[in-house]
Amino acid sequence: MNEKTREEKLLALALTMPEYDDFVVKEYREKPALALEMIQDEFQEYVKTNDIRCFLSTLRKVAEAKGWSELSRKTGLPRSTLYAALSGETDPRISTVMKILNALGIEVLTNIIPFSSEGIRQSLATKNNTEEIQAIQPEGSFDRVERLIL
């Protein structure tokens, strides 16, 4: 018998507490900076764990705070598609998630960097919503990139 992880238990509990969801949606509506911070945090957690459910749950609450009709208008997607994409029951297309993020006023900037490669090391430092990446090339030169973290 498989035991649920702590995160799975918390997620299951949160999904059964509509009052909590209502509270969070209200907070995101009143504090857009908090909503952005939570989206960033949950996306980073998704990247680490490859578990998209918490990211989608947060995105769903932010979408609800923004308003489903407005989000549908801005994305050009039917509300049913938005509900399905953010339900956590399916793995949504990246194009759908990007449309939703863009409609919420979030620009995603990315860099594709190999996890590991002979002669290349990565050093990551996070500060003030930017990430500095230094990739040390075999000849010792540095490439420096700063980007908004999502």
C-alpha positions as CSV (number, residue, x, y, z in Angstrom):
1,M,0.0,0.0,0.0
2,N,1.4,3.4,-1.0
3,E,1.5,6.1,1.6
4,K,0.7,9.6,0.5
5,T,3.4,12.2,0.9
6,R,2.9,15.1,3.2
7,E,2.4,17.4,0.1
8,E,-0.3,15.0,-1.3
9,K,-2.1,15.0,2.0
10,L,-2.0,18.8,2.2
11,L,-3.2,19.2,-1.3
12,A,-6.0,16.7,-0.7
13,L,-7.0,18.6,2.4
14,A,-6.9,22.0,0.7
15,L,-9.0,20.7,-2.2
16,T,-11.7,19.7,0.3
17,M,-11.9,23.1,2.0
18,P,-13.9,25.5,-0.1
19,E,-13.7,28.2,2.6
20,Y,-9.9,28.1,2.4
21,D,-10.1,28.5,-1.4
22,D,-12.5,31.4,-1.0
23,F,-10.1,33.1,1.4
24,V,-7.1,32.6,-0.9
25,V,-9.0,33.9,-4.0
26,K,-10.0,37.0,-2.0
27,E,-6.4,37.5,-0.9
28,Y,-5.2,37.2,-4.5
29,R,-7.8,39.7,-5.7
30,E,-6.8,42.2,-3.0
31,K,-3.1,41.6,-3.2
32,P,-1.9,40.9,-6.8
33,A,1.8,40.9,-5.7
34,L,1.0,38.0,-3.4
35,A,-0.6,36.1,-6.3
36,L,2.5,36.7,-8.5
37,E,4.8,35.6,-5.7
38,M,2.8,32.4,-5.2
39,I,2.8,31.6,-8.9
40,Q,6.6,32.0,-8.9
41,D,7.0,29.8,-5.9
42,E,4.8,27.1,-7.1
43,F,6.4,27.1,-10.6
44,Q,9.8,26.7,-9.0
45,E,8.5,23.9,-6.9
46,Y,7.0,22.2,-10.0
47,V,10.4,22.5,-11.8
48,K,12.1,20.8,-8.8
49,T,9.5,18.0,-8.3
50,N,7.9,17.6,-11.7
51,D,4.5,17.7,-9.8
52,I,2.4,20.3,-11.5
53,R,-0.7,20.0,-9.3
54,C,0.1,22.8,-6.8
55,F,1.2,25.1,-9.6
56,L,-2.1,24.6,-11.4
57,S,-4.1,24.9,-8.1
58,T,-2.5,28.3,-7.5
59,L,-3.0,29.4,-11.1
60,R,-6.6,28.3,-10.8
61,K,-7.1,30.5,-7.7
62,V,-5.4,33.5,-9.4
63,A,-7.6,32.9,-12.5
64,E,-10.7,32.9,-10.3
65,A,-9.6,36.1,-8.6
66,K,-9.1,37.7,-12.0
67,G,-12.5,36.4,-13.2
68,W,-13.1,33.5,-15.5
69,S,-15.0,35.6,-18.1
70,E,-12.2,38.2,-18.4
71,L,-9.6,35.4,-18.6
72,S,-11.6,33.7,-21.3
73,R,-11.8,36.9,-23.3
74,K,-8.1,37.7,-22.9
75,T,-6.9,34.2,-23.8
76,G,-9.5,33.5,-26.5
77,L,-10.2,30.1,-24.8
78,P,-13.6,28.9,-23.7
79,R,-14.2,28.9,-20.0
80,S,-14.5,25.1,-20.2
81,T,-11.0,24.8,-21.6
82,L,-9.7,27.0,-18.8
83,Y,-11.4,25.0,-16.1
84,A,-10.1,21.8,-17.6
85,A,-6.6,23.1,-18.0
86,L,-6.4,24.3,-14.4
87,S,-8.3,21.4,-12.8
88,G,-5.2,19.5,-11.8
89,E,-6.8,16.4,-13.3
90,T,-5.1,16.7,-16.7
91,D,-1.7,17.8,-17.9
92,P,-2.5,21.0,-19.8
93,R,-0.7,22.0,-23.0
94,I,2.1,24.4,-22.5
95,S,0.5,26.8,-25.0
96,T,-2.6,26.9,-22.9
97,V,-0.7,27.6,-19.7
98,M,1.3,30.3,-21.5
99,K,-1.9,32.0,-22.8
100,I,-3.2,32.0,-19.2
101,L,0.0,33.5,-17.8
102,N,0.1,36.1,-20.5
103,A,-3.5,37.0,-19.9
104,L,-2.7,37.4,-16.2
105,G,0.0,39.9,-17.1
106,I,2.9,37.5,-16.5
107,E,5.7,37.3,-19.0
108,V,7.8,34.2,-18.9
109,L,11.4,34.5,-19.8
110,T,13.5,31.3,-20.0
111,N,17.0,30.1,-20.7
112,I,17.6,26.5,-21.8
113,I,20.8,25.3,-20.1
114,P,22.0,21.7,-19.9
115,F,21.7,20.0,-16.5
116,S,25.3,18.8,-16.9
117,S,27.8,18.6,-19.6
118,E,31.5,17.8,-19.6
119,G,33.4,21.0,-18.8
120,I,30.3,23.0,-18.0
121,R,29.2,23.9,-14.4
122,Q,26.3,26.1,-13.3
123,S,26.1,28.4,-10.4
124,L,22.7,29.8,-9.5
125,A,22.1,32.7,-7.1
126,T,18.6,34.1,-6.5
127,K,17.9,37.6,-5.5
128,N,15.0,40.0,-5.9
129,N,13.1,38.0,-8.5
130,T,16.1,37.7,-10.8
131,E,18.3,34.7,-11.2
132,E,22.0,35.0,-12.1
133,I,23.3,32.1,-14.0
134,Q,27.0,31.7,-14.6
135,A,27.9,28.9,-17.0
136,I,31.6,28.2,-16.8
137,Q,32.8,27.2,-20.3
138,P,35.7,24.7,-20.7
139,E,38.0,27.6,-21.6
140,G,37.1,29.4,-18.4
141,S,35.0,32.2,-19.9
142,F,31.8,33.3,-18.2
143,D,28.4,33.8,-19.7
144,R,26.0,35.8,-17.5
145,V,22.3,35.9,-17.8
146,E,19.7,37.6,-15.6
147,R,16.0,36.9,-15.9
148,L,12.7,37.1,-14.1
149,I,12.2,33.9,-12.2
150,L,8.9,32.1,-12.7
